[in-house]
Amino acid sequence: MATTIDVYSSELVLTDEERVMLRNMLEIALRETRVEVHRTHSPDFRALVQHQEGVIRGLLAKMSPPPA
């Protein structure tokens, strides 16, 4: 089964394998941002990383299967 994502009025069709890989990559990136937030001492950089974390969480939420 393929997943279709509308990107700027174009469709991005992902195979199941591609969707799983993309989700795994986003989950890794999310873990890395959490570590980075705790390690940084710069308020500006911390805010940037927290914003990135929010974007990643949003993408993961959009990739979740619809409720049954």
TAQUI-V26073 format. One record per residue. RES is the residue in one small letter. PSI is psi in radians with two decimals (NA if undefined). D_FIRST is the distance of its C-alpha to the first C-alpha in whole Angstrom. Layout:
BEGIN
((RES:PSI:D_FIRST) (RES:PSI:D_FIRST))
END
This chain:
BEGIN
((m:2.34:0) (a:2.61:4) (t:2.31:7) (t:2.27:10) (i:2.23:13) (d:2.02:17) (v:1.90:19) (y:0.90:22) (s:0.23:21) (s:2.77:19) (e:2.41:15) (l:2.00:14) (v:2.14:10) (l:2.41:9) (t:2.95:6) (d:-0.73:6) (e:-0.74:10) (e:-0.70:11) (r:-0.76:10) (v:-0.76:12) (m:-0.76:15) (l:-0.76:15) (r:-0.76:16) (n:-0.73:18) (m:-0.70:20) (l:-0.67:20) (e:-0.66:22) (i:-0.79:24) (a:-0.67:25) (l:-0.79:26) (r:-0.72:28) (e:-0.65:30) (t:-0.64:31) (r:-0.75:32) (v:-0.77:34) (e:-0.67:35) (v:-0.73:37) (h:-0.43:39) (r:-0.41:40) (t:2.57:41) (h:-0.15:45) (s:2.07:44) (p:-0.65:43) (d:-0.78:42) (f:-0.67:40) (r:-0.75:39) (a:-0.70:38) (l:-0.81:36) (v:-0.66:34) (q:-0.63:33) (h:-0.80:32) (q:-0.69:29) (e:-0.73:29) (g:-0.69:28) (v:-0.76:26) (i:-0.77:24) (r:-0.70:24) (g:-0.75:23) (l:-0.76:20) (l:-0.68:18) (a:-0.69:19) (k:-0.47:17) (m:-0.19:14) (s:2.55:15) (p:2.57:13) (p:2.58:15) (p:2.55:17) (a:NA:17))
END
